[in-house]
Amino acid sequence: MRHLREIFDDWLTRAAGIVFVLTVALVFFNIYSDLPEQYPVFGVFNFGMVPVLFVVGGIIFFLAILRS
């Protein structure tokens, strides 16, 4: 636990971890759930969030590189 606290000590690494977990969770949800197929507007929102999270993750990664 102490090792994780040292890794996620600033806002960029915390944001990167949160975006990564959200992206993985959303991809698994889209694969295994049939809710997006039953409700098309919900499905468009879910499938549209994956590229948005990838772009946000890329921006956070870029900022982290600039900071170090």
C-alpha positions as CSV (number, residue, x, y, z in Angstrom):
1,M,0.0,0.0,0.0
2,R,2.8,2.4,0.8
3,H,4.3,1.7,-2.7
4,L,1.0,2.7,-4.3
5,R,0.9,5.9,-2.2
6,E,4.4,6.9,-3.5
7,I,3.4,6.2,-7.2
8,F,0.1,8.2,-7.0
9,D,1.4,11.2,-5.1
10,D,0.5,14.0,-7.5
11,W,-2.7,14.8,-9.5
12,L,-1.3,13.7,-12.9
13,T,-0.6,10.1,-11.8
14,R,-3.9,9.9,-10.0
15,A,-5.8,11.2,-13.0
16,A,-3.9,8.7,-15.3
17,G,-4.8,5.8,-13.0
18,I,-8.5,6.9,-12.9
19,V,-8.7,7.3,-16.7
20,F,-7.0,3.9,-17.2
21,V,-9.5,2.1,-14.8
22,L,-12.4,3.9,-16.4
23,T,-11.3,2.9,-19.9
24,V,-10.8,-0.8,-19.0
25,A,-14.1,-0.9,-17.1
26,L,-16.0,0.7,-20.0
27,V,-14.5,-1.7,-22.5
28,F,-15.4,-4.7,-20.5
29,F,-18.9,-3.3,-19.9
30,N,-19.4,-2.8,-23.6
31,I,-18.2,-6.4,-24.3
32,Y,-20.2,-8.2,-21.7
33,S,-23.3,-6.1,-21.3
34,D,-26.3,-6.1,-23.6
35,L,-27.6,-2.8,-22.2
36,P,-26.0,-0.7,-25.0
37,E,-27.8,-2.9,-27.5
38,Q,-31.2,-2.6,-25.8
39,Y,-30.9,1.2,-25.3
40,P,-29.4,2.8,-28.4
41,V,-28.8,6.3,-26.9
42,F,-27.0,4.7,-23.9
43,G,-25.0,2.5,-26.4
44,V,-23.9,5.6,-28.4
45,F,-22.8,7.3,-25.2
46,N,-20.9,4.2,-24.0
47,F,-19.1,3.5,-27.3
48,G,-18.4,7.2,-27.7
49,M,-16.7,7.4,-24.3
50,V,-14.0,5.0,-25.2
51,P,-12.2,7.2,-27.7
52,V,-12.8,10.2,-25.5
53,L,-11.0,8.5,-22.6
54,F,-8.1,7.5,-24.9
55,V,-7.7,11.1,-25.9
56,V,-7.9,12.3,-22.3
57,G,-5.3,9.6,-21.3
58,G,-3.0,10.8,-24.1
59,I,-3.3,14.4,-22.9
60,I,-2.5,13.4,-19.3
61,F,0.4,11.3,-20.5
62,F,1.8,14.3,-22.5
63,L,1.4,16.6,-19.5
64,A,3.2,14.1,-17.3
65,I,6.1,13.9,-19.8
66,L,6.3,17.7,-19.9
67,R,6.3,17.9,-16.1
68,S,9.2,15.4,-15.6
